[in-house]
Amino acid sequence: MRTEEVLSARPGSWFTRVFEDAVGLLAQQLNHTAVAELTGVSWATVGSVAERLVEEKLREDRFEGLRRIGVDEISYRKHHKDLTVVMNHDRDQAIWVGVGKSSETLGEFFEELGPERARLLEVASIDMSAGYEKAIRQYAPQAEIVLVRFHVARLANDAVTEVRRQEVRKLEPSERTTLKGTRWILLKRRQCLDADEAATLAAIKNTISPVYRASLLKESFLDIFTSKTRPEG
């Protein structure tokens, strides 16, 4: 048997490039099972197509000129499996993916990146993973670590919610009406409140000051992310 290369298909594939490109586009948005059902191919075939596309389209120069990277984790298989994804912030594209979410996983990226290119990194944004921070400190100690706003805001909001719960426990049932239905109002940014929500927040200020104070501290803390003035020290 002799195999001939044709322009309409990739080497080793039984499908046209157009069809595989469509499968790849769907695979970016849906899981393999859904893509298989929509296209009429097997689950394993979807994976094979994705592998061929990645091999063809992954830029060989993706590690060149890196200055600002982002590191985050995603989960799959109902959150039982984790992946670490490294982004090039300047190009807004993923440049590396590894199985797991530990310092060892991110260390694999830096080993592939190499010490010379690692020394050029200026900024690395991460969630509050101690493992990611450990790897960056080890391989690129000169890089400034920036915590992703989403994760920091979530902690601030969780703190407000916990203060609200504590105050509800202290109040008599008849006194809890002031806090009823206020959870999401307390978590919204002040500039996003409508008139009724602002009035509800004012009532909390006058009657249950610990909850209002927690909300005020949250707002002041999150304002740091929108400030154009760089903190000193």
Secondary structure, DSSP 8 states (H G I E B T S, - for coil): ------TTB-TT-SSBHHHHHHHHHHHHHS-HHHHHHHHT--HHHHHHHHHHHHHHHS-TTTTTT--EEEEEEEEETTTTEEEEEEEETTTTEEEEEEES-SHHHHHHHHHHH-HHHHTT--EEEE-S-HHHHHHHHHH-TTSEEEE-HHHHHHHHHHHHHHHHHHHHHHS-GGGGGGGTT-HHHHHS-GGG--HHHHHHHHHHHHH-HHHHHHHHHHHHHHHGGG-SS----
